[in-house]
């Protein structure tokens, strides 16, 4: 490992000051530290966010759940409010990686990294969540901008995610067996405004599918999904799965998610 400085601020203002001076935020470190070990990233300063209590925890604010950016995956999965009001989100968090990753990885770190096969972005997009930073609030529709790309500006820090409550919501994914990332993951949410379907693992970042949403808005059943054609031309193909296979998995995982939501 090469030389770098390490800061562990105890206030949000201190953290933001370090980040605006060029520091690299360290949340759970599940991607960052591995990238540093492989010499893919070489930050000169790490800013550890682990000592900021205001970035942790879950609370209910009217018809929203507000989850701090530094809340660990296992805490999202086990939180009573999440399990009561958004059990699909709790189930998603419980299926990320293994126990070690869930014990260290954070909601905000995953969202900021925007891995194209990560699980959380599909929940944000399907539920119509809002990303809250130290500067502003950003709708999920505007936040995710493609492969590892987000609307965050230099020095901007995610502080929390606001999740609207849904009538029904569920997540289903087909795991890549080694990494446990999603070959295809589908989050389905039924709200008063209609149905939203967000897909991860299949394309150049998370995306919604208008055809699936229209079909499920008419009939929220697994049978309705079977009638929707999935275009494979814009999907990923690699050594793990072809684009055509991922298109098939979108249908299968969406049907699974609908069944889970109805259960």
C-alpha positions, 0 to 999 in steps of 0.5 A: 500500500502506498502512503496517504493521510487518514482523517476521521472527522467527528462533525459533518462540517469537518468531513465536508471541509476535507472533501472539498479540499480533495479528500476521498470519502471512505464509507464502508470501503467495500469497493474503495479499499479493494480498488486501492489494493489493486492500484486502480485508485490512489487517493492522497487523503481518506476521509473516514465517515464512520464517526458521524452519528448524524449519518446513521440510523432510520426514522419515519417522517410522515409517509417516508422512511429516512435512512442515513447514508452511513447505515450498514446493510445489516442494519437496514435489513434488521431495522423494525421500521424498514421491515414493517413499512418497506419489507422489500427493501429489508430483503434486498439489504439482507441479500447483499454480498455475505455477512462480512460485507453486510456488516461493513457496507453502507447504503450511501456508499453503494448509492454513490458508487453506482455499480451497474450491478448493485442492488440499492439503485434499483430500490431508489429508482423504483420507489422514487426515492430522494438522495439528500446531500449536504447541499441539496435533494436529488430525485433518483431519476436525476441522480443515476447517470450511467456506469459509476456516474452520478449527479454528485459534485466534487465535495458533495456528500450524501447524508441520507436517502428518503424512501416513500412508502409503497402499497407493495414492493419487492426485489428479486435477483439472480446472483452471480455466484462468486461476487453475489452481485446481480446478473439481473435484479428487479425491484417492483413497487406499486404506489398510488401513482402507479407501478414502477419497475427498476432493473439492475445488472442488465445494462449500463446502470440501473433503468426503468422499463416502461413496458413492464410498468404499463402491463403491471399497472393494468394487472399486477400479476405475474401473468401480465409480465409474461406478455411483455417483450424484453429487447436485448439489444441494449443489454449487457453480454459477458462471460457470465450471461449473454444479452438474450439470457439477461432479457429472459432473466428480466422477465423471470425476476420481475415475475418473482418480484411480483409474487413476493410483493403479493405474498 
